[in-house]
Amino acid sequence: MATKVAHEKTRQRILDAATDLFLQNGYEQTTTREIAKQLGISQPALYHHFGDKETLFVEVIRAVGGQIQKEMEEILATDYDSGLDQLTDMTLAILTRHPRDVFTLIHGSFPALSAASQRILGMTFGVDYVAPVQKFFESDAVELQDDVDAHVASSFYITSLAPLFSNFHALDANQDLRDRIQQLLNLILYGVAQK
């Protein structure tokens, strides 16, 4: 029994360290050597718990995606005065867990992954990230243009979050995070030009 508990504890420590490194640096820029070194364990010990780097990465994304999906579902179940405030909180749920652009993190890893892992991550992205946002756009929180459906709106939203993750397309740095999110969401929802 103690061995099983120790095994699970080590497995969770590996998952936690890998989560930090993968989310910060991405798949290609993170090595199992770095993860093992951070924990003070050997690479073979890491591979005992997770067969390889790809398996570990997939497990990290599935775990983080599940957490985000749960948080966004809770936000969707809460009454808000405005759709903008609700979508802001959904965006904060993503930003709280992801220091890098989530779309680029997941889809940018695809060239280095097997077809099976690509399918798993694609499904995870669709179910845990896109689907809750699609529910938001299907609700009466905002009124979509006639030629835009909720799936297109949710995909556009997810791929448009990049300015929140970098300084390249920086929004007003003098604003707090919530205000920067709302500035970006206003651009996503209403565009840049008046009709």
Stockholm file with secondary structure:
# STOCKHOLM 1.0

chainA/1-195         MATKVAHEKTRQRILDAATDLFLQNGYEQTTTREIAKQLGISQPALYHHFGDKETLFVEVIRAVGGQIQKEMEEILATDYDSGLDQLTDMTLAILTRHPRDVFTLIHGSFPALSAASQRILGMTFGVDYVAPVQKFFESDAVELQDDVDAHVASSFYITSLAPLFSNFHALDANQDLRDRIQQLLNLILYGVAQK
#=GR chainA/1-195 SS CHHHHHHHHHHHHHHHHHHHHHHHHCSTTCCHHHHHHHHTCCHHHHHHHSSSHHHHHHHHHHHHHHHHHHHHHHHHTSCCSCHHHHHHHHHHHHHHHCSSCHHHHHHTTGGGSCHHHHHHHHHHIIIIIIHHHHHHHHTTSSCCCTTCCHHHHHHHHHHTCGGGTCSTTCCCTTSCHHHHHHHHHHHHHHCSSCC
#=GC SS_cons         CHHHHHHHHHHHHHHHHHHHHHHHHCSTTCCHHHHHHHHTCCHHHHHHHSSSHHHHHHHHHHHHHHHHHHHHHHHHTSCCSCHHHHHHHHHHHHHHHCSSCHHHHHHTTGGGSCHHHHHHHHHHIIIIIIHHHHHHHHTTSSCCCTTCCHHHHHHHHHHTCGGGTCSTTCCCTTSCHHHHHHHHHHHHHHCSSCC
//
